[in-house]
Every structure is written in structure tokens, then in C-alpha cells.
Amino acid sequence: MVYQASHPQSSRTDRLSITFGALADPTRRAILASLMTGPAAVKDLAAPFQMSLPAISKHLKVLEHAGLISRSREAQWRPCALQAGPLKEVADWMEHYRRFFEESLDRLAEYLQELQKKEKKNTRRK
């Protein structure tokens, strides 16, 4: 569903779009995983990747714009830290769909059980 700009949840939807856009890249997801252990310097975040510091910096800017990380300044060190708020919004948004799929799978399981019961009855009659 696409929300109109006047829709009350349009700003939330826009934030979700930005968050999903940031999470779409595997490098950015790996950076977020690294930050789960605590703040880290850009050079430390760049170490596992075969890319330049400016390229990593671009990824960090996308993550920062999405609100997924924060960057501070401590002397010459610019540590990055994970900000989980946008991830909570994604989890909340996905909860509705999780319930939908669970209910659908429950109905499918009930249907399959009925089919198995009918099959057993038919097998006994033969």
C-alpha cells in the first residue's frame, strides 16, 4: 500500500522506507552487526571489507541518515554507535505480517489434518 503525503502514518512510512533502503545493502548490515558489540572507529569498521575508507564513510552516512547509527567526536576518534530505534519500528511494522502468516499457517495445518483424517477413513474402508 502506498500512502499519500496527507496520510497520518506517511512520516512513519517514509522512515521505514529510509530504514529498509539502508538495510538493503549487505555491507551496511554487516556494519550494524559489528556495532552490536559496542561503538567502533571507522577504520575498525572498514577492516573486514576490501573497500576504501571513503566508501565505508558513504555507507556510514546512509546508516546515520536512517538513524541506525550515531557518530560522535572524542579527540581525533569518531566512534560510531548503533541506534536501535529504527530497527524497533521495522520490527513493529513486521509484527502485523508475522501474525498474518502464523494465522495462515495455522489454517493450513488444520486443513491438512482434516485431509489426513479423511484419508485414514477412506483407507480403513478398503
N, CA, C and O of each residue as an XYZ file, in Angstrom:
504
protein
N       0.841     -1.169      0.000
C       0.000      0.000      0.000
C       0.886      1.232      0.000
O       1.842      1.295      0.773
N       0.600      2.199     -0.834
C       1.341      3.454     -0.892
C       0.523      4.509     -0.187
O      -0.660      4.683     -0.482
N       1.135      5.211      0.733
C       0.436      6.232      1.494
C       0.574      7.577      0.808
O       1.626      7.912      0.264
N      -0.501      8.335      0.844
C      -0.479      9.711      0.368
C       0.282     10.552      1.383
O       0.388     10.167      2.547
N       0.804     11.675      0.966
C       1.545     12.560      1.869
C       0.668     13.016      3.031
O       1.178     13.294      4.117
N      -0.658     13.098      2.815
C      -1.546     13.560      3.872
C      -1.941     12.447      4.837
O      -2.577     12.708      5.859
N      -1.572     11.216      4.522
C      -1.913     10.089      5.394
C      -1.216     10.260      6.732
O      -0.045     10.639      6.770
N      -1.920      9.985      7.849
C      -1.323     10.216      9.176
C      -0.047      9.422      9.415
O       0.803      9.855     10.192
N       0.107      8.280      8.771
C       1.305      7.480      9.010
C       2.367      7.692      7.932
O       3.344      6.945      7.886
N       2.201      8.689      7.068
C       3.140      8.850      5.965
C       4.564      9.100      6.437
O       5.507      8.611      5.815
N       4.745      9.852      7.526
C       6.112     10.090      8.003
C       6.724      8.806      8.531
O       7.920      8.575      8.351
N       5.917      7.956      9.190
C       6.419      6.660      9.658
C       6.798      5.800      8.465
O       7.841      5.147      8.464
N       5.938      5.804      7.441
C       6.214      5.020      6.250
C       7.482      5.521      5.576
O       8.295      4.721      5.113
N       7.656      6.814      5.519
C       8.863      7.373      4.913
C      10.094      6.930      5.702
O      11.116      6.584      5.110
N      10.002      6.940      7.039
C      11.133      6.494      7.857
C      11.416      5.015      7.600
O      12.572      4.598      7.528
N      10.345      4.225      7.461
C      10.537      2.807      7.162
C      11.226      2.626      5.818
O      12.098      1.768      5.678
N      10.846      3.419      4.837
C      11.474      3.328      3.515
C      12.963      3.641      3.604
O      13.789      2.967      2.989
N      13.288      4.660      4.369
C      14.695      5.028      4.536
C      15.442      3.921      5.270
O      16.565      3.577      4.904
N      14.818      3.365      6.304
C      15.458      2.287      7.063
C      15.661      1.056      6.188
O      16.750      0.483      6.159
N      14.609      0.651      5.473
C      14.740     -0.511      4.597
C      15.787     -0.269      3.508
O      16.525     -1.184      3.141
N      15.852      0.958      2.994
C      16.867      1.287      1.997
C      18.268      1.120      2.563
O      19.161      0.602      1.893
N      18.453      1.561      3.800
C      19.768      1.427      4.436
C      20.099     -0.041      4.689
O      21.249     -0.456      4.547
N      19.090     -0.823      5.063
C      19.317     -2.244      5.364
C      19.441     -3.099      4.107
O      19.813     -4.270      4.194
N      19.138     -2.537      2.949
C      19.163     -3.309      1.707
C      20.569     -3.725      1.297
O      20.730     -4.668      0.522
N      21.575     -3.047      1.796
C      22.950     -3.328      1.400
C      23.632     -4.256      2.406
O      23.602     -3.980      3.605
N      24.246     -5.351      1.944
C      24.890     -6.291      2.871
C      26.059     -5.691      3.648
O      26.320     -6.098      4.780
N      26.762     -4.734      3.057
C      27.865     -4.084      3.769
C      27.329     -3.313      4.966
O      27.897     -3.370      6.057
N      26.234     -2.594      4.757
C      25.653     -1.822      5.864
C      25.096     -2.738      6.947
O      25.198     -2.432      8.134
N      24.509     -3.860      6.542
C      24.024     -4.810      7.554
C      25.189     -5.381      8.350
O      25.072     -5.581      9.559
N      26.312     -5.646      7.687
C      27.496     -6.160      8.396
C      28.056     -5.114      9.351
O      28.513     -5.449     10.444
N      28.024     -3.863      8.947
C      28.486     -2.783      9.830
C      27.603     -2.723     11.070
O      28.111     -2.597     12.185
N      26.296     -2.811     10.890
C      25.387     -2.799     12.042
C      25.660     -3.985     12.963
O      25.633     -3.844     14.186
N      25.922     -5.148     12.379
C      26.233     -6.328     13.189
C      27.499     -6.094     14.003
O      27.574     -6.501     15.162
N      28.491     -5.444     13.406
C      29.736     -5.137     14.125
C      29.478     -4.198     15.295
O      30.101     -4.319     16.350
N      28.565     -3.271     15.100
C      28.292     -2.276     16.139
C      27.453     -2.834     17.288
O      27.280     -2.165     18.307
N      26.935     -4.042     17.136
C      26.166     -4.647     18.233
C      27.032     -4.894     19.458
O      26.522     -4.964     20.577
N      28.341     -5.026     19.254
C      29.241     -5.264     20.386
C      29.669     -3.975     21.064
O      30.282     -4.007     22.131
N      29.352     -2.840     20.454
C      29.696     -1.551     21.042
C      30.234     -0.595     19.995
O      30.431     -0.980     18.843
N      30.474      0.653     20.389
C      30.982      1.660     19.454
C      32.316      1.241     18.839
O      33.101      0.510     19.443
N      32.546      1.725     17.624
C      33.784      1.395     16.918
C      34.210      2.556     16.031
O      33.391      3.364     15.592
N      35.506      2.617     15.782
C      36.061      3.634     14.891
C      35.831      3.219     13.437
O      35.675      2.036     13.133
N      35.814      4.204     12.554
C      35.589      3.949     11.129
C      36.617      2.953     10.592
O      36.269      2.039      9.845
N      37.878      3.130     10.974
C      38.914      2.220     10.451
C      38.680      0.788     10.913
O      38.982     -0.157     10.184
N      38.145      0.623     12.121
C      37.840     -0.725     12.616
C      36.652     -1.320     11.872
O      36.631     -2.514     11.576
N      35.669     -0.485     11.574
C      34.511     -0.960     10.817
C      34.889     -1.312      9.379
O      34.298     -2.208      8.776
N      35.871     -0.606      8.840
C      36.299     -0.837      7.458
C      37.182     -2.069      7.311
O      37.277     -2.633      6.221
N      37.824     -2.493      8.387
C      38.819     -3.576      8.322
C      38.345     -4.846      7.600
O      39.105     -5.381      6.792
N      37.141     -5.350      7.845
C      36.741     -6.599      7.191
C      36.426     -6.474      5.700
O      36.262     -7.481      5.012
N      36.343     -5.258      5.209
C      35.914     -5.037      3.829
C      37.073     -4.627      2.936
O      38.010     -3.961      3.373
N      36.993     -5.030      1.700
C      38.002     -4.621      0.726
C      37.487     -3.398     -0.016
O      37.182     -3.445     -1.207
N      37.399     -2.297      0.733
C      36.986     -1.036      0.123
C      37.672      0.111      0.856
O      38.181     -0.045      1.966
N      37.667      1.239      0.213
C      38.362      2.401      0.763
C      37.606      2.984      1.948
O      36.416      2.725      2.130
N      38.311      3.774      2.748
C      37.661      4.475      3.857
C      36.565      5.421      3.364
O      35.513      5.507      3.998
N      36.780      6.147      2.232
C      35.684      6.984      1.736
C      34.433      6.173      1.369
O      33.314      6.648      1.561
N      34.611      4.971      0.851
C      33.459      4.123      0.520
C      32.731      3.700      1.790
O      31.501      3.726      1.840
N      33.478      3.313      2.810
C      32.869      2.964      4.100
C      32.160      4.181      4.679
O      31.068      4.066      5.235
N      32.784      5.345      4.546
C      32.191      6.575      5.053
C      30.837      6.843      4.391
O      29.910      7.316      5.049
N      30.717      6.544      3.102
C      29.430      6.722      2.415
C      28.375      5.791      3.011
O      27.230      6.194      3.216
N      28.764      4.551      3.284
C      27.834      3.618      3.917
C      27.414      4.136      5.294
O      26.245      4.042      5.668
N      28.364      4.676      6.036
C      28.061      5.208      7.369
C      27.102      6.395      7.283
O      26.230      6.551      8.137
N      27.260      7.221      6.266
C      26.354      8.365      6.091
C      24.932      7.889      5.837
O      23.981      8.478      6.351
N      24.775      6.823      5.047
C      23.441      6.266      4.786
C      22.841      5.738      6.087
O      21.672      5.989      6.381
N      23.640      5.009      6.864
C      23.167      4.475      8.140
C      22.813      5.596      9.113
O      21.825      5.507      9.843
N      23.619      6.643      9.118
C      23.365      7.779     10.003
C      22.090      8.513      9.583
O      21.283      8.897     10.430
N      21.915      8.706      8.281
C      20.708      9.372      7.770
C      19.450      8.583      8.154
O      18.407      9.173      8.436
N      19.551      7.266      8.163
C      18.417      6.415      8.542
C      18.227      6.354     10.053
O      17.255      5.770     10.531
N      19.141      6.947     10.802
C      19.041      6.939     12.254
C      19.490      5.635     12.887
O      19.233      5.389     14.066
N      20.166      4.793     12.099
C      20.606      3.492     12.601
C      21.924      3.556     13.361
O      22.241      2.654     14.137
N      22.691      4.615     13.142
C      23.934      4.815     13.890
C      24.038      6.282     14.285
O      23.383      7.154     13.714
N      24.870      6.517     15.264
C      25.229      7.889     15.619
C      26.743      7.976     15.583
O      27.445      6.994     15.823
N      27.228      9.158     15.283
C      28.678      9.375     15.285
C      28.977     10.535     16.207
O      28.310     11.569     16.179
N      29.986     10.341     17.017
C      30.394     11.400     17.945
C      31.874     11.698     17.721
O      32.529     11.067     16.893
N      32.375     12.649     18.456
C      33.789     13.004     18.325
C      34.426     12.940     19.704
O      33.989     13.609     20.640
N      35.453     12.133     19.811
C      36.254     12.048     21.034
C      37.700     12.265     20.611
O      38.352     11.354     20.102
N      38.186     13.461     20.825
C      39.516     13.868     20.364
C      39.567     13.663     18.853
O      38.781     14.272     18.127
N      40.473     12.820     18.367
C      40.572     12.592     16.926
C      39.798     11.356     16.491
O      39.753     11.017     15.308
N      39.207     10.707     17.441
C      38.475      9.474     17.172
C      37.014      9.817     16.945
O      36.438     10.580     17.720
N      36.395      9.268     15.894
C      34.970      9.489     15.615
C      34.235      8.164     15.718
O      33.957      7.522     14.706
N      33.919      7.754     16.941
C      33.258      6.453     17.097
C      31.826      6.449     16.549
O      31.113      7.451     16.599
N      31.441      5.300     16.034
C      30.075      5.080     15.557
C      29.402      4.147     16.553
O      30.031      3.226     17.074
N      28.137      4.385     16.810
C      27.389      3.542     17.741
C      26.041      3.180     17.128
O      25.439      3.977     16.409
N      25.585      1.992     17.416
C      24.295      1.501     16.940
C      23.161      2.252     17.624
O      23.211      2.491     18.830
N      22.155      2.621     16.871
C      20.927      3.232     17.385
C      19.781      2.318     16.949
O      19.461      2.252     15.762
N      19.171      1.625     17.880
C      18.214      0.572     17.545
C      16.788      1.064     17.315
O      15.940      0.267     16.915
N      16.495      2.311     17.545
C      15.132      2.828     17.386
C      14.490      2.487     16.042
O      13.383      1.949     16.021
N      15.148      2.784     14.923
C      14.549      2.448     13.632
C      14.341      0.942     13.439
O      13.406      0.534     12.749
N      15.191      0.122     14.032
C      15.013     -1.325     13.924
C      13.762     -1.759     14.679
O      13.074     -2.690     14.261
N      13.467     -1.088     15.787
C      12.236     -1.375     16.540
C      11.021     -1.026     15.694
O      10.035     -1.762     15.696
N      11.081      0.086     14.972
C       9.976      0.464     14.081
C       9.766     -0.595     13.001
O       8.627     -0.930     12.677
N      10.849     -1.121     12.447
C      10.749     -2.180     11.442
C      10.116     -3.425     12.065
O       9.230     -4.037     11.467
N      10.565     -3.796     13.254
C      10.026     -4.981     13.932
C       8.535     -4.796     14.220
O       7.750     -5.728     14.040
N       8.142     -3.609     14.664
C       6.728     -3.343     14.939
C       5.904     -3.445     13.663
O       4.815     -4.019     13.671
N       6.412     -2.894     12.574
C       5.720     -2.930     11.286
C       5.577     -4.376     10.807
O       4.532     -4.762     10.283
N       6.622     -5.163     10.989
C       6.609     -6.551     10.525
C       5.741     -7.447     11.401
O       5.306     -8.507     10.950
N       5.482     -7.050     12.630
C       4.677     -7.857     13.548
C       3.308     -8.179     12.954
O       2.825     -9.305     13.077
N       2.692     -7.210     12.321
C       1.387     -7.412     11.685
C       1.466     -8.550     10.670
O       0.570     -9.392     10.616
N       2.503     -8.583      9.887
C       2.660     -9.615      8.859
C       3.024    -10.968      9.470
O       2.641    -12.012      8.940
N       3.752    -10.952     10.568
C       4.079    -12.205     11.246
C       2.790    -12.872     11.712
O       2.594    -14.072     11.517
N       1.919    -12.086     12.329
C       0.636    -12.629     12.788
C      -0.168    -13.169     11.614
O      -0.771    -14.237     11.718
N      -0.185    -12.451     10.508
C      -0.909    -12.885      9.310
C      -0.397    -14.246      8.849
O      -1.187    -15.151      8.581
N       0.928    -14.392      8.755
C       1.488    -15.654      8.276
C       1.274    -16.782      9.275
O       1.017    -17.919      8.877
N       1.374    -16.490     10.547
C       1.121    -17.524     11.551
C      -0.319    -18.015     11.464
O      -0.568    -19.220     11.506
N      -1.268    -17.087     11.343
C      -2.669    -17.473     11.225
C      -2.905    -18.267      9.942
O      -3.651    -19.245      9.945
N      -2.273    -17.849      8.852
C      -2.418    -18.584      7.588
C      -1.849    -19.987      7.708
O      -2.449    -20.945      7.220
N      -0.697    -20.115      8.354
C      -0.089    -21.435      8.528
C      -0.916    -22.301      9.469
O      -1.008    -23.513      9.277
N      -1.516    -21.690     10.482
C      -2.398    -22.450     11.378
C      -3.597    -22.996     10.608
O      -3.973    -24.154     10.789
N      -4.201    -22.171      9.749
C      -5.338    -22.637      8.943
C      -4.901    -23.746      7.991
O      -5.640    -24.709      7.790
N      -3.734    -23.630      7.413
C      -3.213    -24.670      6.528
C      -2.998    -25.965      7.297
O      -3.332    -27.039      6.796
N      -2.449    -25.883      8.499
C      -2.221    -27.076      9.316
C      -3.547    -27.756      9.646
O      -3.648    -28.982      9.588
N      -4.568    -26.962      9.993
C      -5.886    -27.532     10.283
C      -6.453    -28.234      9.052
O      -7.015    -29.324      9.159
N      -6.307    -27.615      7.895
C      -6.800    -28.198      6.644
C      -6.080    -29.513      6.344
O      -6.715    -30.491      5.952
N      -4.784    -29.539      6.523
C      -4.019    -30.766      6.272
C      -4.419    -31.880      7.239
O      -4.482    -33.047      6.853
N      -4.686    -31.525      8.483
C      -5.137    -32.527      9.463
C      -6.479    -33.124      9.037
O      -6.689    -34.331      9.151
N      -7.383    -32.277      8.548
C      -8.680    -32.766      8.062
C      -8.486    -33.717      6.883
O      -9.129    -34.765      6.815
N      -7.606    -33.355      5.961
C      -7.335    -34.225      4.815
C      -6.774    -35.569      5.264
O      -7.157    -36.614      4.738
N      -5.863    -35.538      6.240
C      -5.282    -36.787      6.748
C      -6.348    -37.652      7.409
O      -6.335    -38.871      7.241
N      -7.269    -37.051      8.155
C      -8.351    -37.805      8.792
C      -9.229    -38.466      7.735
O      -9.583    -39.639      7.859
N      -9.578    -37.710      6.696
C     -10.404    -38.261      5.617
C      -9.687    -39.404      4.917
O     -10.298    -40.417      4.579
N      -8.383    -39.234      4.701
C      -7.598    -40.265      4.032
C      -7.548    -41.538      4.874
O      -7.667    -42.640      4.338
N      -7.374    -41.396      6.182
C      -7.352    -42.554      7.077
C      -8.694    -43.282      7.049
O      -8.726    -44.513      7.028
N      -9.810    -42.530      7.048
C     -11.141    -43.140      6.996
C     -11.313    -43.920      5.695
O     -11.832    -45.036      5.691
N     -10.876    -43.325      4.605
C     -11.005    -43.991      3.301
C     -10.121    -45.233      3.224
O     -10.510    -46.224      2.607
N      -8.940    -45.197      3.839
C      -8.033    -46.334      3.832
C      -8.605    -47.477      4.654
O      -8.447    -48.636      4.271
N      -9.253    -47.196      5.755
C      -9.846    -48.229      6.623
C     -11.018    -48.932      5.925
O     -11.229    -50.128      6.123
N     -11.763    -48.207      5.127
C     -12.921    -48.775      4.433
C     -12.512    -49.778      3.369
O     -13.306    -50.661      3.046
N     -11.355    -49.691      2.827
C     -10.904    -50.558      1.738
C     -10.470    -51.878      2.209
O     -10.063    -52.717      1.406
